[in-house]
């Protein structure tokens, strides 16, 4: 089983996370309801097992919690993938959500990079600030070592856009992390 356990404790957050790329239960509790919903959708569409407990300084706002969860989830993905032998490496997904259409294209390349083009028409969805989606994706991409391109092609509702982004990330990772053989998917022989 491709599994990783990550713990992170700072003055701002305490996070415990278990990720299994080959499936399992999903239990998410960050104290931010909408963010829990997004991470649960991500786990469902990726086919990953995800158990996550995060306690953060929500009296300040959700920024530290969301970013630090991105750091931990990225570290867990990198660790669970190991030497990346046999994985498909690339993944692409489009997700429509009512009026919104979002796209994720990624490469498990060991070259972290984020291109994020998704304007949020509303500043918040419940207690979740819409600008935190980009912060999460940046922390996740950098710490997982993936090249991640995300865009909202169109949309008018921040809830729909955000949800389509998280679902498309899950679907693209499901393809990219799938084991297809026993070699490394690189002309260089190393990722």
N, C-alpha and C positions, 0 to 999 in steps of 0.2 A: 504494500500500500504506500502511495506517495503522500506522506503526512508530515505536517510540521506543527510544532507548538511554540508560540511566541508569548513572552511576557514583557511588558514595558511599564516601568513606573517612573514618573517624573513628579515635580511639584504641582503639575497641572492635571495629569491623568494617571490612572492605573488601568492597564489593559491586559487581559488574558484571552488568547485566541488559539484555536485549533482549526487547522485547515486540512481536509483530505480531498485530493484531486480525483479520487476514485469513488466519491459519493459518501453518503452518511447523513446524519441528522443536521438540521439547521435550527439553532437557537441563538438569537441575537438580542442583546439588551445594551443600548448605549445611553439611555435616558432621553433620547431624541426620537420621538415616535416615527416621524417621516423618514429619518435616516435608517432606523431599524427596518422599515418597510422596503427601502431601496436595497439594503444589504441582503435581505431575505430574497428579494427578487433576483439579485445578482447570483446568489448561491443556487437558487432554483434553476435558472437558465444556464448556468455553467455546469450544473450537475455535480458541483462540489459540496462536500460536507463542511459546514461552518458553525463552530460554536464560539461565541464572542461575548465577553462581558467587559464593558468599559464604564468607568466612573470618572467623570471629568468635572472641571470647574464651570458647570453650566450656569452658575450665578453670574459669571462674566459674560459668556455666550457659548455657542457650540463650536467655535473655530478650533480650539485645541483638541477637543474630542474627535472631531471629524478628521482633522489632519493626522493626528496620531494613530487613529484606526487605519487610515491609508498607509502610513508607514509600516504598521504591524502586518497588515494584510499583504503588502508588497514583499516584506521580508519573508513571510510565510510561504508565499508563492515561489519565490526564488529558492528557498530551502527545499520545498517539497518537489520541485522539478529536478533537483540534483544536477547531474551532468547534462541533462536535457536529451539524453540518448533516446532516439526513437520517436520523439514528438514531431508533430506536423509543422510546428514553428509559427506559421502564419495563420491569421484568422480575420474574417470579415463578417460583419453582420449589419443589416438594416432592420430597424424596428419602427413601425408606425404605431402611434398612440393617439387615436382620434385625429386631431388636426395637425399633429406634430410628426415629423419623420426625422429620425436620427441614424447616424452611421458611425460604426467603430471599425477601424482597420488597425491591426497590431502585428508586431513581430517580436517573438520571444528571442531577442537578439543579443542580450547582455550589453546593449547600447541604449541606456535610458534616455527617452526624449518624449515630450508631450507637445502635440499640436491640438489646441482646444478652441473650437469655434462654435460657441453656443450662447447666444444672447438670451438672457432670462427676462421675459416681459414683466414679471412680478418679483419683488425683492425677497419675498419669503413664501414658504409653504408651511403653514403652521408655525412651529418654533424653529424651523430649519431655514437658514438664510441661503437663498439660491446661489450666491457667489461661492459657497462652500463646496459645491460640486467640482469646480475647477481645482480648488485646493486639495480635495481628496484625490482626484485623478492624478495630479502632479506628484503627490506623495507616494501614491501607489506605483506609478510608472517608474519613478526614480529608484524606489526601494526594491522593486521586482526586477529591474533591469530590462524592461520592455520598451520598445518604440510604440507609442500609442497616439493614434490620430483619431480625434472625435469631432463630429460636427452635427449640428442641428441644421438640416437642409431648410426646414421651415417649421413654424409652430408659434402659437399665441398664448400657451398656458405653461407656466413654469413647472407645475406638477407633471404634466404630460411629457415635457421636454426632459426633465430630470429622470423620470422613470424610464423613458426610452433609451437614455444614455446608459443607465445602469444595466438594463436588460441587454442592450446590444453589447456591452462589455462582457457580460456573462456568456452570451452566445458565441462571441468571437474567441474568447478564451477556451470554451468547450472544444472548438475546432482546433485551435493552436496547440493545446496541451494534450490532445488525443495521441495515444501511442499508435504509430503506424508501422514501425519496423524496429530495427535495432541499431541503426546508424545515426550519426549526427547530421541534421539537415543543414549542412553548410559546406560549400566548396572548399573552405579552409580546414574542415574537419574538427572545428571547435566553435562553440557558441560562448 
